[in-house]
Amino acid sequence: MSKLFLLFIDLMEFKSILNKWYLKNRRDLPWRNSKDPYSIWVSEIILQQTRVAQGIGFYNLFMHTFPTVHSLANAHEDEVLKVWQGLGYYSRARNMHKAAKQIVEKFNGKIPDSFKELLKLSGVGHYSAGAIASFAFKEVVPAIDGNVYRVMSRIYGLFASPYTTKGKREFYELVMELIDRKAPHHFNQALLDFGALQCPPRNPKCFECPFSQYCYAFRNNLVQSLPIKSKKLIPKNRFFVYLLIRCKGLTYIHKRNERDIWQSLYQFPLIETEKLLEEQQIITHPEWKRIFGRSLPKITYISPVVKHQLSHQNLNARFVIVEINRITTFIKNSYLAIYTNSIYDYSVPRLIDNFLAAEPAIKYFLNSPL
């Protein structure tokens, strides 16, 4: 396989071209000025599903709140999720919290210094382990993400799918052929930056690319065809009715503990339905009757439909303000009573957070005097 790769560009020439590009175009990122494996780990987990521009602010906040692995391990999960709020993919935060406890309990508070040991940490996969091992400890191991798959497939004409075991192995072997064994950290960072800045998924800068004369995809008009894409999943539609119950200055929330979206985040009482409901359909729904029993709650506000898109789900939500004079046994036993204006102290899904920030009626509801 290596002979096929070498038909396109000499290994030393590839590294030389990439290094020159990197020295001129590298991104100035806060974690790159650190050799601390903890800060590198935090940055890599944040950037797994987050753009760099957005991630920098969250990284700074996270490091300010949890400056060491011990501070993260000792924090309550709710604190971690609150700092993470707005980043999405909350399993990343929960896994980081678990991993911090692992590091303290099993590794004496020191982040493992090898790719193999890093893979034992909760939430650390091959890319993250490769990034931490090479950036912090200069281990000769690739850090292969979507940027690297894209660059390698385009320049070298790899038609293997990066979504298959066989394809991943081909990409791994190619990057191991190319990697700079004296400076694997610079090589991996350069490749990641090149994919993000020079060779993005759409509108790559091919005519300004230092690899254009070698690039298989550019020479064969296949830039938009590589890498081979995965099969698209059809998004699932879900319909939510959130009940913002108000009773004598209190409102009611609960934590999502089921294995579903937003696990461990707080939310208002929820009625999930198979289709959008109008007011009359809401108050006759069996779940409404279970929550409120024989009491006569007063609806003071129903929002328009609020749409929120996740990676493979389309959420359609209504927010309903409900006033009651006394709580039912079901509400008392099922939900946590809090002062209305303390909802901001709890980690909630972005759908709820955005709604509370945007709707004057809801802001008044939450902040009105007791």
Secondary structure as GFF3:
##gff-version 3
##sequence-region A 1 370
A	DSSP	alpha_helix	2	6	.	.	.	ID=ss1
A	DSSP	alpha_helix	11	25	.	.	.	ID=ss2
A	DSSP	three_ten_helix	30	33	.	.	.	ID=ss3
A	DSSP	alpha_helix	37	46	.	.	.	ID=ss4
A	DSSP	alpha_helix	52	65	.	.	.	ID=ss5
A	DSSP	alpha_helix	69	74	.	.	.	ID=ss6
A	DSSP	alpha_helix	77	84	.	.	.	ID=ss7
A	DSSP	alpha_helix	91	106	.	.	.	ID=ss8
A	DSSP	alpha_helix	115	118	.	.	.	ID=ss9
A	DSSP	alpha_helix	126	137	.	.	.	ID=ss10
A	DSSP	alpha_helix	146	156	.	.	.	ID=ss11
A	DSSP	alpha_helix	165	178	.	.	.	ID=ss12
A	DSSP	alpha_helix	184	193	.	.	.	ID=ss13
A	DSSP	pi_helix	194	198	.	.	.	ID=ss14
A	DSSP	three_ten_helix	206	208	.	.	.	ID=ss15
A	DSSP	alpha_helix	216	219	.	.	.	ID=ss16
A	DSSP	three_ten_helix	223	225	.	.	.	ID=ss17
A	DSSP	beta_strand	236	246	.	.	.	ID=ss18
A	DSSP	beta_strand	250	255	.	.	.	ID=ss19
A	DSSP	beta_strand	266	267	.	.	.	ID=ss20
A	DSSP	beta_strand	270	273	.	.	.	ID=ss21
A	DSSP	alpha_helix	279	283	.	.	.	ID=ss22
A	DSSP	alpha_helix	286	292	.	.	.	ID=ss23
A	DSSP	beta_strand	298	302	.	.	.	ID=ss24
A	DSSP	beta_strand	306	309	.	.	.	ID=ss25
A	DSSP	beta_strand	313	323	.	.	.	ID=ss26
A	DSSP	alpha_helix	329	334	.	.	.	ID=ss27
A	DSSP	beta_strand	336	339	.	.	.	ID=ss28
A	DSSP	three_ten_helix	340	345	.	.	.	ID=ss29
A	DSSP	alpha_helix	350	358	.	.	.	ID=ss30
A	DSSP	alpha_helix	360	367	.	.	.	ID=ss31
###
